[in-house]
Amino acid sequence: MRSIVLIGFMGAGKSAVGRELSRRLGWPRRDTDEIIRQRLGQTIPEIFLEQGEEAFRQTETETLRELSTGEPFVLVTGGGIVLRDENIALLRGLGWRCWLDGDEEELWQRASRRQNRPLLQAEDPRARFAELFRERAARYASAMEYRLDTTGKSIAAVAEEILGQL
């Protein structure tokens, strides 16, 4: 069995669905943002503020390089992990890639509940969200094996659909 890799934009439900899949399958869950936080000893907003996005992206790539492909696991990724071609290649080697997508407005409503998203620290966070959403769509499409629209779906329903695809 191949590992499950969850990709998608902020607010798509990657973290919650990853926890649910891990619970149902009995597989370990790995989260690139959690690994980076532990490695650098800072929160993601602190990393962006003090070290910059490029340092974060480099650590993200290093994290992917270090993940083993032995026993299967559920991998939850940050929304920008697909920005580097090398990361997409690494993700392909790690497992089955599912793009959690959704209606832009619904993803905005979910994502904006958390005030600590570094890329939304802008004069007009909603406009920035829309810009990033459009910019990244092609990258997710190039990285995925399956696209799942999470709009209006519960975490359990999304997990069930993923399991049905395996």
CNS distance restraints for C-alpha pairs under 8 A (distance, minus, plus):
assign (resid   1 and name CA) (resid  72 and name CA) 6.51 0.50 0.50
assign (resid   2 and name CA) (resid  72 and name CA) 5.70 0.50 0.50
assign (resid   2 and name CA) (resid  94 and name CA) 7.70 0.50 0.50
assign (resid   2 and name CA) (resid  95 and name CA) 5.14 0.50 0.50
assign (resid   2 and name CA) (resid  96 and name CA) 6.31 0.50 0.50
assign (resid   3 and name CA) (resid  69 and name CA) 7.80 0.50 0.50
assign (resid   3 and name CA) (resid  71 and name CA) 7.83 0.50 0.50
assign (resid   3 and name CA) (resid  72 and name CA) 4.36 0.50 0.50
assign (resid   3 and name CA) (resid  73 and name CA) 4.89 0.50 0.50
assign (resid   3 and name CA) (resid  74 and name CA) 5.86 0.50 0.50
assign (resid   3 and name CA) (resid  75 and name CA) 7.40 0.50 0.50
assign (resid   3 and name CA) (resid  94 and name CA) 6.48 0.50 0.50
assign (resid   3 and name CA) (resid  95 and name CA) 4.54 0.50 0.50
assign (resid   3 and name CA) (resid  96 and name CA) 6.15 0.50 0.50
assign (resid   4 and name CA) (resid  72 and name CA) 7.62 0.50 0.50
assign (resid   4 and name CA) (resid  73 and name CA) 6.46 0.50 0.50
assign (resid   4 and name CA) (resid  74 and name CA) 4.85 0.50 0.50
assign (resid   4 and name CA) (resid  75 and name CA) 6.08 0.50 0.50
assign (resid   4 and name CA) (resid  95 and name CA) 5.53 0.50 0.50
assign (resid   4 and name CA) (resid  96 and name CA) 5.02 0.50 0.50
assign (resid   4 and name CA) (resid  97 and name CA) 6.19 0.50 0.50
assign (resid   4 and name CA) (resid  98 and name CA) 7.39 0.50 0.50
assign (resid   5 and name CA) (resid  74 and name CA) 6.05 0.50 0.50
assign (resid   5 and name CA) (resid  75 and name CA) 4.68 0.50 0.50
assign (resid   5 and name CA) (resid  76 and name CA) 6.31 0.50 0.50
assign (resid   5 and name CA) (resid  77 and name CA) 7.51 0.50 0.50
assign (resid   5 and name CA) (resid  91 and name CA) 7.24 0.50 0.50
assign (resid   5 and name CA) (resid  94 and name CA) 7.42 0.50 0.50
assign (resid   5 and name CA) (resid  95 and name CA) 6.02 0.50 0.50
assign (resid   5 and name CA) (resid  96 and name CA) 5.79 0.50 0.50
assign (resid   5 and name CA) (resid  97 and name CA) 4.66 0.50 0.50
assign (resid   5 and name CA) (resid  98 and name CA) 6.13 0.50 0.50
assign (resid   6 and name CA) (resid  14 and name CA) 6.03 0.50 0.50
assign (resid   6 and name CA) (resid  18 and name CA) 7.33 0.50 0.50
assign (resid   6 and name CA) (resid  74 and name CA) 7.67 0.50 0.50
assign (resid   6 and name CA) (resid  75 and name CA) 6.05 0.50 0.50
assign (resid   6 and name CA) (resid  76 and name CA) 5.17 0.50 0.50
assign (resid   6 and name CA) (resid  77 and name CA) 6.19 0.50 0.50
assign (resid   6 and name CA) (resid  97 and name CA) 6.01 0.50 0.50
assign (resid   6 and name CA) (resid  98 and name CA) 5.13 0.50 0.50
assign (resid   6 and name CA) (resid  99 and name CA) 6.14 0.50 0.50
assign (resid   6 and name CA) (resid 100 and name CA) 6.88 0.50 0.50
assign (resid   7 and name CA) (resid  14 and name CA) 6.97 0.50 0.50
assign (resid   7 and name CA) (resid  76 and name CA) 6.98 0.50 0.50
assign (resid   7 and name CA) (resid  77 and name CA) 5.76 0.50 0.50
assign (resid   7 and name CA) (resid  78 and name CA) 7.29 0.50 0.50
assign (resid   7 and name CA) (resid  79 and name CA) 6.70 0.50 0.50
assign (resid   7 and name CA) (resid  81 and name CA) 7.88 0.50 0.50
assign (resid   7 and name CA) (resid  97 and name CA) 6.99 0.50 0.50
assign (resid   7 and name CA) (resid  98 and name CA) 6.10 0.50 0.50
assign (resid   7 and name CA) (resid  99 and name CA) 4.87 0.50 0.50
assign (resid   7 and name CA) (resid 100 and name CA) 6.18 0.50 0.50
assign (resid   7 and name CA) (resid 140 and name CA) 7.12 0.50 0.50
assign (resid   7 and name CA) (resid 144 and name CA) 7.72 0.50 0.50
assign (resid   8 and name CA) (resid  12 and name CA) 6.21 0.50 0.50
assign (resid   8 and name CA) (resid  14 and name CA) 7.14 0.50 0.50
assign (resid   8 and name CA) (resid  77 and name CA) 7.93 0.50 0.50
assign (resid   8 and name CA) (resid  78 and name CA) 7.73 0.50 0.50
assign (resid   8 and name CA) (resid  79 and name CA) 5.45 0.50 0.50
assign (resid   8 and name CA) (resid  99 and name CA) 5.22 0.50 0.50
assign (resid   8 and name CA) (resid 100 and name CA) 5.03 0.50 0.50
assign (resid   8 and name CA) (resid 101 and name CA) 6.01 0.50 0.50
assign (resid   8 and name CA) (resid 140 and name CA) 6.59 0.50 0.50
assign (resid   9 and name CA) (resid  78 and name CA) 7.90 0.50 0.50
assign (resid   9 and name CA) (resid  79 and name CA) 4.64 0.50 0.50
assign (resid   9 and name CA) (resid  80 and name CA) 7.53 0.50 0.50
assign (resid   9 and name CA) (resid 100 and name CA) 7.55 0.50 0.50
assign (resid   9 and name CA) (resid 101 and name CA) 6.98 0.50 0.50
assign (resid   9 and name CA) (resid 107 and name CA) 7.95 0.50 0.50
assign (resid   9 and name CA) (resid 133 and name CA) 6.88 0.50 0.50
assign (resid   9 and name CA) (resid 136 and name CA) 7.84 0.50 0.50
assign (resid  10 and name CA) (resid  78 and name CA) 7.71 0.50 0.50
assign (resid  10 and name CA) (resid  79 and name CA) 5.54 0.50 0.50
assign (resid  10 and name CA) (resid 107 and name CA) 6.97 0.50 0.50
assign (resid  10 and name CA) (resid 111 and name CA) 5.80 0.50 0.50
assign (resid  11 and name CA) (resid 107 and name CA) 4.69 0.50 0.50
assign (resid  11 and name CA) (resid 108 and name CA) 6.66 0.50 0.50
assign (resid  11 and name CA) (resid 109 and name CA) 7.75 0.50 0.50
assign (resid  11 and name CA) (resid 110 and name CA) 4.96 0.50 0.50
assign (resid  11 and name CA) (resid 111 and name CA) 4.34 0.50 0.50
assign (resid  12 and name CA) (resid 100 and name CA) 5.67 0.50 0.50
assign (resid  12 and name CA) (resid 101 and name CA) 5.88 0.50 0.50
assign (resid  12 and name CA) (resid 102 and name CA) 6.49 0.50 0.50
assign (resid  12 and name CA) (resid 107 and name CA) 5.91 0.50 0.50
assign (resid  12 and name CA) (resid 110 and name CA) 7.80 0.50 0.50
assign (resid  12 and name CA) (resid 150 and name CA) 6.73 0.50 0.50
assign (resid  13 and name CA) (resid  17 and name CA) 5.88 0.50 0.50
assign (resid  13 and name CA) (resid 100 and name CA) 7.23 0.50 0.50
assign (resid  13 and name CA) (resid 150 and name CA) 7.78 0.50 0.50
assign (resid  13 and name CA) (resid 155 and name CA) 7.46 0.50 0.50
assign (resid  14 and name CA) (resid  18 and name CA) 5.77 0.50 0.50
assign (resid  14 and name CA) (resid  76 and name CA) 5.99 0.50 0.50
assign (resid  14 and name CA) (resid  77 and name CA) 7.40 0.50 0.50
assign (resid  14 and name CA) (resid 100 and name CA) 6.94 0.50 0.50
assign (resid  15 and name CA) (resid  19 and name CA) 6.29 0.50 0.50
assign (resid  15 and name CA) (resid  31 and name CA) 7.81 0.50 0.50
assign (resid  15 and name CA) (resid  76 and name CA) 6.10 0.50 0.50
assign (resid  16 and name CA) (resid  20 and name CA) 6.33 0.50 0.50
assign (resid  16 and name CA) (resid 155 and name CA) 6.67 0.50 0.50
assign (resid  17 and name CA) (resid  21 and name CA) 6.07 0.50 0.50
assign (resid  17 and name CA) (resid 155 and name CA) 5.59 0.50 0.50
assign (resid  17 and name CA) (resid 156 and name CA) 7.56 0.50 0.50
assign (resid  17 and name CA) (resid 158 and name CA) 6.99 0.50 0.50
assign (resid  17 and name CA) (resid 159 and name CA) 5.98 0.50 0.50
assign (resid  18 and name CA) (resid  22 and name CA) 6.05 0.50 0.50
assign (resid  18 and name CA) (resid  29 and name CA) 6.77 0.50 0.50
assign (resid  18 and name CA) (resid  74 and name CA) 6.22 0.50 0.50
assign (resid  18 and name CA) (resid  75 and name CA) 7.08 0.50 0.50
assign (resid  18 and name CA) (resid  76 and name CA) 6.02 0.50 0.50
assign (resid  19 and name CA) (resid  23 and name CA) 6.18 0.50 0.50
assign (resid  19 and name CA) (resid  29 and name CA) 6.82 0.50 0.50
assign (resid  20 and name CA) (resid  24 and name CA) 6.18 0.50 0.50
assign (resid  20 and name CA) (resid 155 and name CA) 7.32 0.50 0.50
assign (resid  20 and name CA) (resid 156 and name CA) 7.10 0.50 0.50
assign (resid  20 and name CA) (resid 159 and name CA) 6.64 0.50 0.50
assign (resid  21 and name CA) (resid  25 and name CA) 5.92 0.50 0.50
assign (resid  21 and name CA) (resid  27 and name CA) 7.89 0.50 0.50
assign (resid  21 and name CA) (resid  74 and name CA) 7.09 0.50 0.50
assign (resid  21 and name CA) (resid 159 and name CA) 5.96 0.50 0.50
assign (resid  22 and name CA) (resid  26 and name CA) 5.48 0.50 0.50
assign (resid  22 and name CA) (resid  27 and name CA) 4.95 0.50 0.50
assign (resid  22 and name CA) (resid  28 and name CA) 5.92 0.50 0.50
assign (resid  22 and name CA) (resid  29 and name CA) 5.68 0.50 0.50
assign (resid  22 and name CA) (resid  73 and name CA) 7.52 0.50 0.50
assign (resid  22 and name CA) (resid  74 and name CA) 6.15 0.50 0.50
assign (resid  23 and name CA) (resid  27 and name CA) 7.09 0.50 0.50
assign (resid  27 and name CA) (resid  72 and name CA) 6.68 0.50 0.50
assign (resid  27 and name CA) (resid  73 and name CA) 5.13 0.50 0.50
assign (resid  27 and name CA) (resid  74 and name CA) 6.65 0.50 0.50
assign (resid  28 and name CA) (resid  72 and name CA) 7.82 0.50 0.50
assign (resid  28 and name CA) (resid  73 and name CA) 5.06 0.50 0.50
assign (resid  28 and name CA) (resid  74 and name CA) 6.33 0.50 0.50
assign (resid  29 and name CA) (resid  73 and name CA) 5.76 0.50 0.50
assign (resid  29 and name CA) (resid  74 and name CA) 4.71 0.50 0.50
assign (resid  29 and name CA) (resid  75 and name CA) 5.94 0.50 0.50
assign (resid  29 and name CA) (resid  76 and name CA) 7.40 0.50 0.50
assign (resid  30 and name CA) (resid  34 and name CA) 7.89 0.50 0.50
assign (resid  30 and name CA) (resid  35 and name CA) 7.71 0.50 0.50
assign (resid  30 and name CA) (resid  73 and name CA) 7.06 0.50 0.50
assign (resid  30 and name CA) (resid  74 and name CA) 6.12 0.50 0.50
assign (resid  30 and name CA) (resid  75 and name CA) 4.86 0.50 0.50
assign (resid  30 and name CA) (resid  76 and name CA) 6.14 0.50 0.50
assign (resid  31 and name CA) (resid  35 and name CA) 6.24 0.50 0.50
assign (resid  31 and name CA) (resid  75 and name CA) 5.77 0.50 0.50
assign (resid  31 and name CA) (resid  76 and name CA) 4.55 0.50 0.50
assign (resid  31 and name CA) (resid  77 and name CA) 5.90 0.50 0.50
assign (resid  32 and name CA) (resid  36 and name CA) 6.15 0.50 0.50
assign (resid  32 and name CA) (resid  60 and name CA) 6.78 0.50 0.50
assign (resid  32 and name CA) (resid  63 and name CA) 6.87 0.50 0.50
assign (resid  32 and name CA) (resid  64 and name CA) 7.70 0.50 0.50
assign (resid  32 and name CA) (resid  75 and name CA) 7.52 0.50 0.50
assign (resid  32 and name CA) (resid  76 and name CA) 6.38 0.50 0.50
assign (resid  32 and name CA) (resid  77 and name CA) 5.25 0.50 0.50
assign (resid  32 and name CA) (resid  78 and name CA) 6.53 0.50 0.50
assign (resid  33 and name CA) (resid  37 and name CA) 6.13 0.50 0.50
assign (resid  33 and name CA) (resid  44 and name CA) 7.32 0.50 0.50
assign (resid  33 and name CA) (resid  60 and name CA) 7.84 0.50 0.50
assign (resid  33 and name CA) (resid  77 and name CA) 6.85 0.50 0.50
assign (resid  33 and name CA) (resid  78 and name CA) 6.11 0.50 0.50
assign (resid  34 and name CA) (resid  38 and name CA) 6.23 0.50 0.50
assign (resid  35 and name CA) (resid  39 and name CA) 6.03 0.50 0.50
assign (resid  35 and name CA) (resid  63 and name CA) 7.37 0.50 0.50
assign (resid  36 and name CA) (resid  40 and name CA) 6.00 0.50 0.50
assign (resid  36 and name CA) (resid  44 and name CA) 7.98 0.50 0.50
assign (resid  36 and name CA) (resid  56 and name CA) 7.95 0.50 0.50
assign (resid  36 and name CA) (resid  59 and name CA) 6.71 0.50 0.50
assign (resid  36 and name CA) (resid  60 and name CA) 6.86 0.50 0.50
assign (resid  36 and name CA) (resid  63 and name CA) 7.32 0.50 0.50
assign (resid  37 and name CA) (resid  41 and name CA) 5.51 0.50 0.50
assign (resid  37 and name CA) (resid  42 and name CA) 5.32 0.50 0.50
assign (resid  37 and name CA) (resid  43 and name CA) 5.50 0.50 0.50
assign (resid  37 and name CA) (resid  44 and name CA) 6.42 0.50 0.50
assign (resid  38 and name CA) (resid  42 and name CA) 7.21 0.50 0.50
assign (resid  40 and name CA) (resid  47 and name CA) 7.92 0.50 0.50
assign (resid  42 and name CA) (resid  46 and name CA) 5.87 0.50 0.50
assign (resid  42 and name CA) (resid  47 and name CA) 6.13 0.50 0.50
assign (resid  43 and name CA) (resid  47 and name CA) 6.24 0.50 0.50
assign (resid  44 and name CA) (resid  48 and name CA) 6.27 0.50 0.50
assign (resid  44 and name CA) (resid 118 and name CA) 7.50 0.50 0.50
assign (resid  45 and name CA) (resid  49 and name CA) 6.07 0.50 0.50
assign (resid  45 and name CA) (resid 116 and name CA) 6.33 0.50 0.50
assign (resid  45 and name CA) (resid 117 and name CA) 6.69 0.50 0.50
assign (resid  45 and name CA) (resid 118 and name CA) 5.24 0.50 0.50
assign (resid  46 and name CA) (resid  50 and name CA) 5.81 0.50 0.50
assign (resid  46 and name CA) (resid  51 and name CA) 7.82 0.50 0.50
assign (resid  47 and name CA) (resid  51 and name CA) 5.24 0.50 0.50
assign (resid  47 and name CA) (resid  52 and name CA) 6.37 0.50 0.50
assign (resid  47 and name CA) (resid  53 and name CA) 7.62 0.50 0.50
assign (resid  47 and name CA) (resid  55 and name CA) 7.88 0.50 0.50
assign (resid  47 and name CA) (resid  56 and name CA) 6.58 0.50 0.50
assign (resid  48 and name CA) (resid  52 and name CA) 4.31 0.50 0.50
assign (resid  48 and name CA) (resid  53 and name CA) 5.09 0.50 0.50
assign (resid  48 and name CA) (resid  55 and name CA) 7.91 0.50 0.50
assign (resid  48 and name CA) (resid  56 and name CA) 6.72 0.50 0.50
assign (resid  48 and name CA) (resid 118 and name CA) 6.59 0.50 0.50
assign (resid  49 and name CA) (resid 118 and name CA) 7.93 0.50 0.50
assign (resid  51 and name CA) (resid  55 and name CA) 5.90 0.50 0.50
assign (resid  51 and name CA) (resid  56 and name CA) 7.39 0.50 0.50
assign (resid  52 and name CA) (resid  56 and name CA) 6.60 0.50 0.50
assign (resid  53 and name CA) (resid  57 and name CA) 6.12 0.50 0.50
assign (resid  54 and name CA) (resid  58 and name CA) 6.13 0.50 0.50
assign (resid  55 and name CA) (resid  59 and name CA) 6.25 0.50 0.50
assign (resid  56 and name CA) (resid  60 and name CA) 6.14 0.50 0.50
assign (resid  57 and name CA) (resid  61 and name CA) 6.32 0.50 0.50
assign (resid  57 and name CA) (resid  81 and name CA) 7.50 0.50 0.50
assign (resid  58 and name CA) (resid  62 and name CA) 6.30 0.50 0.50
assign (resid  59 and name CA) (resid  63 and name CA) 6.04 0.50 0.50
assign (resid  60 and name CA) (resid  64 and name CA) 6.42 0.50 0.50
assign (resid  60 and name CA) (resid  81 and name CA) 7.13 0.50 0.50
assign (resid  61 and name CA) (resid  65 and name CA) 6.33 0.50 0.50
assign (resid  61 and name CA) (resid  86 and name CA) 7.57 0.50 0.50
assign (resid  61 and name CA) (resid  87 and name CA) 5.99 0.50 0.50
assign (resid  62 and name CA) (resid  66 and name CA) 6.41 0.50 0.50
assign (resid  63 and name CA) (resid  67 and name CA) 6.59 0.50 0.50
assign (resid  64 and name CA) (resid  87 and name CA) 7.12 0.50 0.50
assign (resid  64 and name CA) (resid  90 and name CA) 6.52 0.50 0.50
assign (resid  64 and name CA) (resid  91 and name CA) 7.44 0.50 0.50
assign (resid  65 and name CA) (resid  90 and name CA) 6.85 0.50 0.50
assign (resid  67 and name CA) (resid  94 and name CA) 7.89 0.50 0.50
assign (resid  68 and name CA) (resid  94 and name CA) 7.74 0.50 0.50
assign (resid  69 and name CA) (resid  93 and name CA) 7.87 0.50 0.50
assign (resid  69 and name CA) (resid  94 and name CA) 5.87 0.50 0.50
assign (resid  77 and name CA) (resid  81 and name CA) 6.55 0.50 0.50
assign (resid  80 and name CA) (resid 136 and name CA) 7.87 0.50 0.50
assign (resid  81 and name CA) (resid  87 and name CA) 6.50 0.50 0.50
assign (resid  81 and name CA) (resid  88 and name CA) 7.79 0.50 0.50
assign (resid  82 and name CA) (resid  87 and name CA) 6.14 0.50 0.50
assign (resid  82 and name CA) (resid  88 and name CA) 5.71 0.50 0.50
assign (resid  82 and name CA) (resid 136 and name CA) 7.84 0.50 0.50
assign (resid  82 and name CA) (resid 139 and name CA) 5.88 0.50 0.50
assign (resid  82 and name CA) (resid 140 and name CA) 6.45 0.50 0.50
assign (resid  82 and name CA) (resid 143 and name CA) 7.15 0.50 0.50
assign (resid  83 and name CA) (resid  87 and name CA) 7.57 0.50 0.50
assign (resid  83 and name CA) (resid 136 and name CA) 7.57 0.50 0.50
assign (resid  83 and name CA) (resid 139 and name CA) 6.80 0.50 0.50
assign (resid  84 and name CA) (resid  88 and name CA) 6.67 0.50 0.50
assign (resid  85 and name CA) (resid  89 and name CA) 6.39 0.50 0.50
assign (resid  86 and name CA) (resid  90 and name CA) 6.18 0.50 0.50
assign (resid  87 and name CA) (resid  91 and name CA) 6.01 0.50 0.50
assign (resid  88 and name CA) (resid  92 and name CA) 6.23 0.50 0.50
assign (resid  88 and name CA) (resid 143 and name CA) 5.68 0.50 0.50
assign (resid  89 and name CA) (resid  93 and name CA) 6.53 0.50 0.50
assign (resid  90 and name CA) (resid  94 and name CA) 6.42 0.50 0.50
assign (resid  91 and name CA) (resid  95 and name CA) 6.67 0.50 0.50
assign (resid  91 and name CA) (resid  97 and name CA) 7.41 0.50 0.50
assign (resid  91 and name CA) (resid 143 and name CA) 7.75 0.50 0.50
assign (resid  92 and name CA) (resid  96 and name CA) 7.21 0.50 0.50
assign (resid  92 and name CA) (resid  97 and name CA) 7.13 0.50 0.50
assign (resid  92 and name CA) (resid 143 and name CA) 7.34 0.50 0.50
assign (resid  96 and name CA) (resid 144 and name CA) 7.98 0.50 0.50
assign (resid  96 and name CA) (resid 145 and name CA) 6.61 0.50 0.50
assign (resid  97 and name CA) (resid 143 and name CA) 7.15 0.50 0.50
assign (resid  97 and name CA) (resid 144 and name CA) 4.94 0.50 0.50
assign (resid  97 and name CA) (resid 145 and name CA) 5.24 0.50 0.50
assign (resid  97 and name CA) (resid 146 and name CA) 6.56 0.50 0.50
assign (resid  98 and name CA) (resid 144 and name CA) 5.60 0.50 0.50
assign (resid  98 and name CA) (resid 145 and name CA) 5.98 0.50 0.50
assign (resid  98 and name CA) (resid 146 and name CA) 4.85 0.50 0.50
assign (resid  98 and name CA) (resid 147 and name CA) 5.82 0.50 0.50
assign (resid  98 and name CA) (resid 148 and name CA) 7.07 0.50 0.50
assign (resid  98 and name CA) (resid 162 and name CA) 7.83 0.50 0.50
assign (resid  99 and name CA) (resid 140 and name CA) 6.51 0.50 0.50
assign (resid  99 and name CA) (resid 141 and name CA) 7.59 0.50 0.50
assign (resid  99 and name CA) (resid 144 and name CA) 5.68 0.50 0.50
assign (resid  99 and name CA) (resid 145 and name CA) 7.65 0.50 0.50
assign (resid  99 and name CA) (resid 146 and name CA) 6.14 0.50 0.50
assign (resid  99 and name CA) (resid 147 and name CA) 4.69 0.50 0.50
assign (resid  99 and name CA) (resid 148 and name CA) 6.06 0.50 0.50
assign (resid 100 and name CA) (resid 147 and name CA) 6.23 0.50 0.50
assign (resid 100 and name CA) (resid 148 and name CA) 5.12 0.50 0.50
assign (resid 100 and name CA) (resid 149 and name CA) 6.16 0.50 0.50
assign (resid 100 and name CA) (resid 150 and name CA) 6.36 0.50 0.50
assign (resid 101 and name CA) (resid 147 and name CA) 6.79 0.50 0.50
assign (resid 101 and name CA) (resid 148 and name CA) 5.85 0.50 0.50
assign (resid 101 and name CA) (resid 149 and name CA) 4.80 0.50 0.50
assign (resid 101 and name CA) (resid 150 and name CA) 5.95 0.50 0.50
assign (resid 101 and name CA) (resid 151 and name CA) 7.77 0.50 0.50
assign (resid 102 and name CA) (resid 106 and name CA) 7.08 0.50 0.50
assign (resid 102 and name CA) (resid 107 and name CA) 6.41 0.50 0.50
assign (resid 102 and name CA) (resid 148 and name CA) 7.83 0.50 0.50
assign (resid 102 and name CA) (resid 149 and name CA) 4.80 0.50 0.50
assign (resid 102 and name CA) (resid 150 and name CA) 5.13 0.50 0.50
assign (resid 102 and name CA) (resid 151 and name CA) 4.91 0.50 0.50
assign (resid 103 and name CA) (resid 107 and name CA) 6.21 0.50 0.50
assign (resid 103 and name CA) (resid 149 and name CA) 7.77 0.50 0.50
assign (resid 103 and name CA) (resid 150 and name CA) 7.99 0.50 0.50
assign (resid 103 and name CA) (resid 151 and name CA) 5.81 0.50 0.50
assign (resid 104 and name CA) (resid 108 and name CA) 6.08 0.50 0.50
assign (resid 104 and name CA) (resid 130 and name CA) 7.43 0.50 0.50
assign (resid 104 and name CA) (resid 133 and name CA) 7.39 0.50 0.50
assign (resid 105 and name CA) (resid 109 and name CA) 6.24 0.50 0.50
assign (resid 106 and name CA) (resid 110 and name CA) 6.33 0.50 0.50
assign (resid 106 and name CA) (resid 151 and name CA) 6.79 0.50 0.50
assign (resid 107 and name CA) (resid 111 and name CA) 5.95 0.50 0.50
assign (resid 108 and name CA) (resid 112 and name CA) 5.77 0.50 0.50
assign (resid 108 and name CA) (resid 126 and name CA) 7.45 0.50 0.50
assign (resid 108 and name CA) (resid 129 and name CA) 7.17 0.50 0.50
assign (resid 109 and name CA) (resid 113 and name CA) 6.72 0.50 0.50
assign (resid 117 and name CA) (resid 121 and name CA) 6.91 0.50 0.50
assign (resid 119 and name CA) (resid 128 and name CA) 7.80 0.50 0.50
assign (resid 120 and name CA) (resid 125 and name CA) 4.91 0.50 0.50
assign (resid 120 and name CA) (resid 126 and name CA) 7.77 0.50 0.50
assign (resid 120 and name CA) (resid 128 and name CA) 6.42 0.50 0.50
assign (resid 120 and name CA) (resid 129 and name CA) 6.66 0.50 0.50
assign (resid 121 and name CA) (resid 125 and name CA) 6.42 0.50 0.50
assign (resid 122 and name CA) (resid 128 and name CA) 6.98 0.50 0.50
assign (resid 124 and name CA) (resid 128 and name CA) 6.33 0.50 0.50
assign (resid 125 and name CA) (resid 129 and name CA) 6.05 0.50 0.50
assign (resid 126 and name CA) (resid 130 and name CA) 6.28 0.50 0.50
assign (resid 127 and name CA) (resid 131 and name CA) 6.20 0.50 0.50
assign (resid 128 and name CA) (resid 132 and name CA) 6.21 0.50 0.50
assign (resid 129 and name CA) (resid 133 and name CA) 5.99 0.50 0.50
assign (resid 130 and name CA) (resid 134 and name CA) 6.26 0.50 0.50
assign (resid 131 and name CA) (resid 135 and name CA) 6.16 0.50 0.50
assign (resid 132 and name CA) (resid 136 and name CA) 6.00 0.50 0.50
assign (resid 133 and name CA) (resid 137 and name CA) 6.38 0.50 0.50
assign (resid 135 and name CA) (resid 139 and name CA) 7.96 0.50 0.50
assign (resid 136 and name CA) (resid 140 and name CA) 6.35 0.50 0.50
assign (resid 137 and name CA) (resid 141 and name CA) 6.21 0.50 0.50
assign (resid 138 and name CA) (resid 142 and name CA) 6.17 0.50 0.50
assign (resid 139 and name CA) (resid 143 and name CA) 6.34 0.50 0.50
assign (resid 140 and name CA) (resid 144 and name CA) 6.06 0.50 0.50
assign (resid 141 and name CA) (resid 147 and name CA) 7.89 0.50 0.50
assign (resid 148 and name CA) (resid 158 and name CA) 7.78 0.50 0.50
assign (resid 150 and name CA) (resid 154 and name CA) 7.81 0.50 0.50
assign (resid 150 and name CA) (resid 158 and name CA) 6.56 0.50 0.50
assign (resid 153 and name CA) (resid 157 and name CA) 6.02 0.50 0.50
assign (resid 153 and name CA) (resid 158 and name CA) 6.45 0.50 0.50
assign (resid 154 and name CA) (resid 158 and name CA) 6.31 0.50 0.50
assign (resid 155 and name CA) (resid 159 and name CA) 6.18 0.50 0.50
assign (resid 156 and name CA) (resid 160 and name CA) 6.05 0.50 0.50
assign (resid 157 and name CA) (resid 161 and name CA) 6.21 0.50 0.50
assign (resid 158 and name CA) (resid 162 and name CA) 6.32 0.50 0.50
assign (resid 159 and name CA) (resid 163 and name CA) 6.19 0.50 0.50
assign (resid 160 and name CA) (resid 164 and name CA) 6.13 0.50 0.50
assign (resid 161 and name CA) (resid 165 and name CA) 6.46 0.50 0.50
assign (resid 162 and name CA) (resid 166 and name CA) 6.69 0.50 0.50
